[in-house]
Amino acid sequence: MGENRPILVVGGGYAGLSFIRQMRKYSPEVPVTLIDKNPYHTMLVETHQVAAGTRPAESILIPFDQLGDFRFIRAEVIAVDPGTRTLSTTAGDIRYERLVLAVGSVDHDYGVPGVREHCQMLRGLADAEEIRRRLDALGPDAPVLIAGGGLTGVELAAHIALRRPGHRSITLVEAAPTLLPGLPPRLARAARRRLGLLGVNVLAGSPVTRVEAGRAHLRDGTVLPFGLMIWAAGVRAHPLVTALGLPADRTGRVIVGPDYRTPLPDVYVIGDCASGHQPSAQAALQQGRALAAVLTGRSPAPLRSKGVLVDLGEHRAVGRVGAITLSGLVPGILKRFTEAAWIGRIGGWGAALRSLIWGSPALSEGVEGAPRMRI
Ligand SMILES: Cc1cc2nc3c(=O)[nH]c(=O)nc-3n(C[C@H](O)[C@H](O)[C@H](O)COP(=O)(O)OP(=O)(O)OC[C@H]3O[C@@H](n4cnc5c(N)ncnc54)[C@H](O)[C@@H]3O)c2cc1C
């Protein structure tokens, strides 16, 4: 059986919001409060489009006050003190009875010298805006270099190439021998073909070993000049979570069982902060639902990968859905509907329809507290 003690959720991303939605459904009587540093949910999986400038920022944000029936506090959490059950935040100390940490992840530079100083990261809206600003300021001959040929890097490269068709040099570097490691080779080849058609040079099989002002060095001796270098090569757990010193994997994500419980009393972790799966929005939202089941005395559903879709711009994508691999417009349209399904789940079908028809789920133009950007 579940209990009724209040729950404080830190982080209104895919994991946190999915947890809150499911709790409202299973046990509406349990008081749930969300704390987030932003007043809106960011659809992080679409930030590459904002960075490239192919989509306005507002269209990937949903204000929490349009999501309904839970209390929201806007504050950045600085530290957790499990001894006194207190969060220290930018809005003062806040006590909790039960705590769900869903703060996502941060960039991982893998200790490569110069990355922090000379590369732009892509983690959230502020980074996306900065990339867009710097791209706009770049001359047509200045090379753009993207490190990381996983999902984020490939999607970003495709959208930058689409936004800047006259640009002479956009290069994507991947340490592994192929793009999109983990996906079937057929899909990696299809993605590479599409990037080639868009004018992106792909260099796979040699990691970046050092970055200095305007130049990146690869292990095979290649030196690549750049006007802008974007680091999209991996993530690690959020420092708020690693600071707790809990048993963790090599990227700092807390090792938890199927009940998402940590060794600390009444503290749970979900989403990118939890170990045992590839960090993804899909896993995060399934974990949110599973934790709500655990806390209301139900059996949590095991995590199940439904597939992956890689956005290559102009409604084209490559991906795997169940056992089927797809490339072209069909997965591209599926990707659009996946986004609408998420919006529908957290914001209702009106918001999902608004997103499909007008391209933005928010009720009003402009989102309070959000950067105002137009294409
Ligand atoms: C460009 C890009 C493309 C991607 N594409 C895909 C994709 O196609 N498919 C897929 O499955 N995954 C994709 N991902 C990965 C996916 O976005 C993440 O795995 C997912 O967002 C993790 O969800 P989460 O709820 O754990 O964290 P997040 O969605 O990152 O949410 C964390 C929340 O915590 C808040 N927060 C953080 N720190 C604090 C703090 N100190 N105090 C208060 N609030 C805080 C943030 O504001 C945010 O709202 C992509 C990621 C990127 C960057």
The ligand as an ORCA input file, in Angstrom:
! r2SCAN-3c Opt
* xyz 0 1
  C      20.156     17.685    -28.201
  C      19.641     16.453    -27.479
  C      18.902     15.503    -28.201
  C      18.406     14.365    -27.530
  N      17.642     13.490    -28.252
  C      17.073     12.435    -27.620
  C      16.171     11.561    -28.320
  O      15.923     11.719    -29.517
  N      15.601     10.531    -27.622
  C      15.851     10.334    -26.287
  O      15.270      9.399    -25.698
  N      16.689     11.122    -25.597
  C      17.318     12.181    -26.222
  N      18.157     13.022    -25.525
  C      18.449     12.715    -24.097
  C      17.311     13.179    -23.213
  O      16.998     14.530    -23.478
  C      17.648     12.992    -21.733
  O      18.047     11.657    -21.529
  C      16.411     13.321    -20.874
  O      16.089     14.696    -21.005
  C      16.621     12.966    -19.408
  O      15.453     13.305    -18.696
  P      15.532     13.752    -17.168
  O      14.130     13.982    -16.737
  O      16.381     12.796    -16.401
  O      16.327     15.125    -17.185
  P      16.008     16.501    -17.935
  O      15.042     16.322    -19.026
  O      17.352     17.070    -18.268
  O      15.316     17.391    -16.796
  C      16.047     17.847    -15.676
  C      15.281     19.002    -15.052
  O      15.937     19.352    -13.835
  C      16.041     20.765    -13.744
  N      17.214     21.052    -12.913
  C      18.505     20.722    -13.166
  N      19.296     21.098    -12.159
  C      18.498     21.665    -11.234
  C      18.742     22.241     -9.951
  N      19.969     22.273     -9.412
  N      17.687     22.753     -9.273
  C      16.432     22.724     -9.792
  N      16.157     22.182    -10.998
  C      17.174     21.650    -11.712
  C      16.166     21.238    -15.185
  O      15.759     22.606    -15.321
  C      15.243     20.259    -15.909
  O      13.913     20.769    -15.976
  C      18.674     14.166    -26.140
  C      19.424     15.124    -25.432
  C      19.905     16.262    -26.075
  C      20.693     17.294    -25.290
*
